[in-house]
Amino acid sequence: MSCHANTTGISDMTDVLILGGGLAGCAAALALADQGIGATIVEARDRLGGRAFSRALPGDDGPPVEYGGGWGAPHHHRLQALAARLGLGLTPRAPLAGQVQIPAQRDPGHDAAMALWRTDAAASDPGVLAMTMADYLDSRAMPASARREILAWWAISGATDPSLGTLAGILSPKLALGFGPKLEELAYTITGGVQGLAEGAARLSGARLLMSSPAERLSQDETGVRLRLASGQELTARAAIVALPVNVLDQLRLEPPLPPAAAEVRRKGHAAKIVKFLIRASGIEPGTLVTGEAGGLRFLWADHLRADGSTLVVGFALAEEMPEPSEALARAGLALAFPGAGFLSADWHDWQADPFARGVWVGPRAEVEHLHAPKHWGPFGRIGFAGSDIAPEEQGWFEGALASAEWTVAALAEGVLRE
């Protein structure tokens, strides 16, 4: 994919500098443009999208697949509205055709344990929600088969080491009926890929782009902001929006420093670390869900049938359990989850090693989870922050990225941009 926004003639002064060309940054540029305010997007990568990374599988002529986040929920109206504005369609998730738990054998007490899980979901006890997943499983004496089923969903929703993240991100009253409502959240993908939303928003905004340009230092005074790039180039503006994942904020020097709450999140980062495999296989019916434990993979979804007759299987593993993903591990997991299926290929992106992400969608650490709330993220003078990691709602989703951009642009427009 490519974006045709202007990348030349970057002047020293612009209305707003936006650090980060992910969906939050590009949506912020569009929101500013809607108010007649110009922006320059400064992006460290050679592409837009950030953790929205959509491209074809290697050696494949098929449509783009999602290497990062991809799904949207029925209630994600901002995401749907932006797609409609850009002329991008929604591709519905395949209907659930069947679910398999592996290993299939259930331990004594499995049904009672899952009933207790549903009871806790309905109660939404703040004390329970504040527990780490590991502490919860131990306190409820969950048998191994129940642990496997719960951790399968944790691998995609909690996305952290179970000892680091709380139940707040997964346990909700809607799960009192089981995990069916959780699957319903994965309702559709953006036709052509979520990365196209970021590119389209940037293009429509008319924002100037400065690509392959990591930021080094951002300072402000009473007259404006100044950004120094790693290349040594300096840019000035009336205001700035930092739309970067919290795990890379420690790469940016801020003057003056962040207030204590935000600084603590900047120092610790979030703990989400997963491996997302994209596997092409034959002999699998789309809409089949496998949960449990398959050679490190805990959640596998047979997503859709491809033009060549193969099925795309999306698999998730906690990075702590699969620190070095490989084709061999993908092949082994597929064989356990879908006996008799034919393995064709596998691919993935190492988000943990990616210097401009250092992890996937947010998985707050228990001790600083409350500090991800947007009230701790300004704006601070002329600098605002945006991104799904600190969203006012739907944290960790692309909907959250859009909500955060909307909120931050509104705050700056009512403040320093009215001067």
MARDODO-120519 format. One record per residue (C-alpha): x, y, z. Coordinates in steps of 0.05 Angstrom, whole numbers, plus 5000, padded with zeros to 4 digits. Example, Ala and Ser with C-alpha at 12.3 -4.5 7.8 and 13.67 -1.06 7.14 Angstrom:
! residues 2
524649105156527349795143
! end
This chain:
! residues 419
500050005000502250714990499951405012500551984964500552555014505953075002512752865028516853445002517754165020517354065095517854765125520654935192513855155218507054815216500654855257501354175291506853665290504252955297509352445321507251765295503651565232499351005261491851035259491451525318496452005286493251985217486252055246488652655287491252975223484452875191480753155251485253765250484153865175476653845187477654465230482154805179488554655218494654395182499253845206505753495191506152755207513052525229513751775223519751345241517950775194517950785118510450645119504150905154499750485198504050335259501149715292496249675234500549285186496849005125500448665068500048045025503347405048510247305017509846964949502347044948497947454900492147464949489348074986492948385046492548035113493248345181499948245214497848695273490948825298485348725249478348615276472949105295466949015340459749175322459749775369466050085339462350635303468251095293471950545257465950405213464851145199472051265178471850655132465450915100468451615092474451315056470250855014472950215047468349635060467649165119468848425110464548025160467847485201466046785179460346485219462446015274462245325243464944945303469444975364474544475387478244475453485044135456486643695490479443475486479443135554476543545610479043495681474443345740471243995763471844325694464444495688464144755759470345185747467445495684460845625721464845995774468346395719461546605692459146785762465247225773464047545705456847715724458947995791464448465765467348505836472649055835477048625880476848055830477948505770484248785803487248085810492447845760490247275717495346815750492846985820485646885799486846195769490445985833485446285881479745925845483645275842482145225768483544525739488344485680482944425626479345045652485945425655487345245583480645495559481146155597488346275576486546155503482146775506487147135549492347035494488447485447485147955498489948005556496047885513500747905572504247435619498447215665502447445726502848155700495948355675489248405712482548105695479648795681481448735608477548085596472547935652465948305640458548165652457447955580462047355593456947095643454046715583460846425563465946625512460946695455460247445464467847505463467947195394462447675371467248255385471447995327465848195279469348435216475748665183476949275139476849065067483949165041486849235111486749715170493250025145489150305088485050705139491251045164493851185094487051435071486151895131493052195120491752295046484952615057487753075111492853365064498053305119505253345099509252705113516252625138517751885134523551465161524752015212525251785284524052345334529352485387527153085429520753485436520754135476515754695487515455405513510155945514510756065439510655365410514054685405520654465375522153765351529153505338529752885295535152355300537752635234539053305267533353655230529054115272521754295263517354795299509854845307504455165349502954495382504653755379500953095386505052495408501551885378506651355395505850695433507550785506512950255500517150705456516151365493522651265529526151375462523452095461526452625506521053095530522453795557519553925606518853205629512152865636508352925702509352345750503451905730504951915656512351865670511251225708507750895649513151155603518450835648515050155656511250095590505849585580506748835583503048575522507348075485504347575436506047205373500847235318501746715264498546755195498246045168495845815100493145115102488744635062482944205085480244685139473144955140472945715152469545895217472845345258475645565326480745175365482445365437486945055489494244905477497144675411504744695414504645395445498845655404492745765448487746075400486945885327481546155282480245905211478946595183476946535110477646135046482646434998482246484922487145904914482645454957487045495019484545735087487846295126488746075199490346615250493846355312495846695377501146495429503746855490510847075475513146805542511146115517513946205447519846695451522546495383516946375333518645945273515445595214516744935249512645155310507045405266507044745228506944345293501344755323497144685261498043925262495543895334489744365323487444115255489643395246489843215172490343935148495744095097500844615118502645095061506245685093506646135154508846845168508947335226511648005248515948035311512548605347516848515410523248635370520149195328523849825353517850265337512749835375516149395427509748995435502748935407496149235430496349475501496549005560497249455621501549225679497249125740500949635783500150205732493750005697489950605725495251075699493450915627487051325635487051945590486352425649493752285663495752455591494453195584494653585541500653865577501254575552502254525477503353765475497753265472498052505470493952005430493751265417489950645435494550515494491551115531484651155499478551425536474850795514476350145478483650135498487749675455482849705396483250135334476750445358480650685418485950995374480551395338477151595404483851825431485452245370478552565372479252725446486253025441484853445379478653725412482653905475488154255436483254615390479654895450486255095482492755315451490355255378485255805390490756315404
! end
